[in-house]
Amino acid sequence: MSTQKSRIEVTGASKAQYDEILTLEALSFIEEFKYKFRGRLIELLQWRVKFQREIGAQAYAGSS
């Protein structure tokens, strides 16, 4: 039996077979993926916020 733990915390209701799907190996993959692409993810989320503000401003300007 492995004593390793993931740094990812799964919250929310647990359903049948989650423990079979969210294995230590799967959580470790997600953790590695998250840290590898964290910078790019932040960049894309910032772009999305800016883009949504621009769309909102255009919609507001067009409603006058």
Backbone as CSV, one residue per row, in Angstrom:
resi,resn,N_x,N_y,N_z,CA_x,CA_y,CA_z,C_x,C_y,C_z
1,MET,0.843,-1.190,0.000,0.000,0.000,0.000,0.881,1.243,0.000
2,SER,0.529,2.202,-0.830,1.307,3.429,-0.961,0.952,4.406,0.145
3,THR,1.957,5.085,0.662,1.722,6.111,1.674,1.866,7.506,1.078
4,GLN,2.048,7.561,-0.244,2.161,8.854,-0.917,0.829,9.574,-0.887
5,LYS,0.902,10.902,-0.919,-0.287,11.731,-0.957,-0.130,12.783,-2.036
6,SER,-1.227,13.177,-2.600,-1.225,14.249,-3.580,-1.434,15.569,-2.852
7,ARG,-0.915,16.650,-3.427,-1.156,17.976,-2.852,-2.478,18.546,-3.338
8,ILE,-3.161,17.832,-4.208,-4.459,18.268,-4.712,-5.539,17.792,-3.752
9,GLU,-6.413,18.719,-3.388,-7.517,18.371,-2.513,-8.798,18.333,-3.333
10,VAL,-9.468,17.222,-3.309,-10.726,17.066,-4.033,-11.838,17.426,-3.059
11,THR,-12.645,18.411,-3.429,-13.750,18.833,-2.567,-15.076,18.519,-3.253
12,GLY,-16.108,18.578,-2.510,-17.422,18.299,-3.068,-17.867,16.894,-2.720
13,ALA,-19.053,16.577,-3.148,-19.643,15.275,-2.858,-18.887,14.177,-3.604
14,SER,-18.622,13.111,-2.909,-17.963,11.959,-3.515,-19.032,10.995,-4.023
15,LYS,-18.870,10.570,-5.241,-19.839,9.651,-5.826,-19.185,8.287,-6.042
16,ALA,-19.990,7.334,-6.380,-19.520,5.978,-6.601,-18.371,5.961,-7.602
17,GLN,-17.374,5.236,-7.321,-16.214,4.973,-8.169,-15.263,6.161,-8.326
18,TYR,-15.475,7.257,-7.604,-14.527,8.378,-7.677,-13.134,7.925,-7.253
19,ASP,-13.073,7.079,-6.241,-11.763,6.619,-5.766,-11.052,5.755,-6.809
20,GLU,-11.807,5.177,-7.725,-11.202,4.402,-8.812,-10.726,5.313,-9.947
21,ILE,-11.359,6.452,-10.086,-11.026,7.384,-11.161,-9.944,8.361,-10.702
22,LEU,-10.142,8.929,-9.529,-9.206,9.914,-8.999,-8.128,9.224,-8.164
23,THR,-7.367,8.388,-8.830,-6.294,7.656,-8.166,-5.135,8.600,-7.870
24,LEU,-4.212,8.150,-7.056,-3.018,8.932,-6.768,-2.275,9.251,-8.064
25,GLU,-2.216,8.289,-8.949,-1.539,8.496,-10.241,-2.244,9.584,-11.057
26,ALA,-3.566,9.561,-11.099,-4.333,10.565,-11.844,-4.162,11.950,-11.224
27,LEU,-4.241,12.029,-9.905,-4.077,13.316,-9.223,-2.658,13.849,-9.397
28,SER,-1.676,12.977,-9.401,-0.288,13.389,-9.619,-0.113,13.960,-11.021
29,PHE,-0.769,13.349,-12.014,-0.727,13.856,-13.385,-1.318,15.260,-13.451
30,ILE,-2.470,15.449,-12.823,-3.126,16.758,-12.821,-2.239,17.791,-12.132
31,GLU,-1.637,17.389,-11.034,-0.750,18.290,-10.294,0.449,18.712,-11.157
32,GLU,1.059,17.766,-11.825,2.203,18.059,-12.697,1.780,18.968,-13.848
33,PHE,0.639,18.674,-14.442,0.106,19.466,-15.549,-0.140,20.900,-15.093
34,LYS,-0.728,21.037,-13.923,-1.050,22.353,-13.372,0.216,23.190,-13.190
35,TYR,1.237,22.615,-12.619,2.465,23.372,-12.379,3.241,23.638,-13.663
36,LYS,3.165,22.733,-14.604,3.874,22.911,-15.870,3.273,24.055,-16.684
37,PHE,1.947,24.186,-16.683,1.270,25.158,-17.527,0.639,26.307,-16.744
38,ARG,0.987,26.466,-15.479,0.386,27.493,-14.627,0.532,28.888,-15.228
39,GLY,1.727,29.231,-15.684,1.955,30.557,-16.253,1.063,30.833,-17.444
40,ARG,0.955,29.865,-18.320,0.115,30.020,-19.522,-1.357,30.119,-19.141
41,LEU,-1.775,29.355,-18.165,-3.165,29.394,-17.706,-3.509,30.776,-17.165
42,ILE,-2.634,31.332,-16.354,-2.869,32.672,-15.803,-2.943,33.691,-16.929
43,GLU,-2.042,33.586,-17.886,-2.029,34.490,-19.041,-3.356,34.424,-19.800
44,LEU,-3.856,33.226,-20.050,-5.115,33.065,-20.786,-6.310,33.576,-19.991
45,LEU,-6.305,33.359,-18.685,-7.411,33.854,-17.862,-7.422,35.379,-17.819
46,GLN,-6.237,35.997,-17.772,-6.167,37.461,-17.801,-6.662,37.996,-19.141
47,TRP,-6.305,37.328,-20.227,-6.780,37.724,-21.549,-8.296,37.625,-21.619
48,ARG,-8.844,36.560,-21.040,-10.295,36.351,-21.058,-11.020,37.475,-20.328
49,VAL,-10.509,37.877,-19.171,-11.128,38.964,-18.409,-11.111,40.249,-19.240
50,LYS,-9.968,40.552,-19.849,-9.844,41.749,-20.681,-10.812,41.689,-21.860
51,PHE,-10.889,40.548,-22.510,-11.761,40.359,-23.662,-13.224,40.544,-23.260
52,GLN,-13.617,39.982,-22.125,-15.001,40.109,-21.673,-15.341,41.566,-21.342
53,ARG,-14.373,42.290,-20.766,-14.611,43.715,-20.481,-14.810,44.495,-21.777
54,GLU,-13.999,44.187,-22.792,-14.131,44.873,-24.077,-15.486,44.593,-24.713
55,ILE,-15.927,43.357,-24.654,-17.234,42.992,-25.206,-18.337,43.708,-24.441
56,GLY,-18.216,43.744,-23.127,-19.199,44.444,-22.299,-19.256,45.928,-22.621
57,ALA,-18.098,46.545,-22.815,-18.045,47.975,-23.142,-18.679,48.226,-24.502
58,GLN,-18.446,47.345,-25.453,-19.038,47.501,-26.786,-20.563,47.355,-26.722
59,ALA,-21.011,46.388,-25.931,-22.456,46.173,-25.802,-23.110,47.379,-25.124
60,TYR,-22.425,47.935,-24.123,-22.951,49.104,-23.416,-23.010,50.307,-24.354
61,ALA,-21.942,50.504,-25.138,-21.889,51.621,-26.062,-22.957,51.493,-27.146
62,GLY,-23.254,50.275,-27.541,-24.238,50.031,-28.594,-25.675,50.134,-28.118
63,SER,-25.896,50.155,-26.806,-27.259,50.186,-26.287,-27.772,51.600,-26.082
64,SER,-26.940,52.607,-26.334,-27.339,54.013,-26.135,-28.255,54.492,-27.225
